[in-house]
Amino acid sequence: MTIHAPISHADRSLLPRALLGRRPIRIYLCAEFRFAAGDTVTFGDHVASVMTRSRSAMGREIYYIQLITGGMAGRPFRTVDGSHLTACENPYENRGQASSNS
């Protein structure tokens, strides 16, 4: 009678290569970024300018921004996930900082 014993982790190297389990390979498409370098964006109550951008290993957009308005708390440069940013056309509208040329 043949008795089959489960293969432990240490015995995996003894298996033929075709029987070894493999991790699925994930390919993240190179999608376009939402914001370009130099764009003005809103981060919460702050208005910021995008300095550089990159993509993480999981495919998320990472933006390096410089705050323009708002309390910076000594940190004018931030690293932010792209989902926390929104586009801002005019950084000074509705913020009480509009320039008056009278």
Steps between C-alpha positions, in 0.01 A plus 500: 500500500632846411465776757510859375637753745447874452804687376633746753650835415853366541442229236384738226840498336463129437196549277528537124494862391167459318325405824620794707238764562580844367387844601276675251675775309308824518554754227377852567429690185687822450199727523525873463557710812213720615726803555813622325802661663423866562121457527317675782305260721292511817604285796232536765486873584843560348591603147817339372716466193608159370879474504555142378301180475560127498312173508523247785551127457125453547421746220396795719591855408740669742535879474762723662335837558597843631233680701418853385226608741383393845684416820805297404611415856863520389446243223455671163580179307280191529475153345136422423298218346330619180152414628525783756554773239250692287561739212503873575463753217564824691683451829388835644127501429263465797787501747509867592840548339395649167729779391339841467647737247320824588 
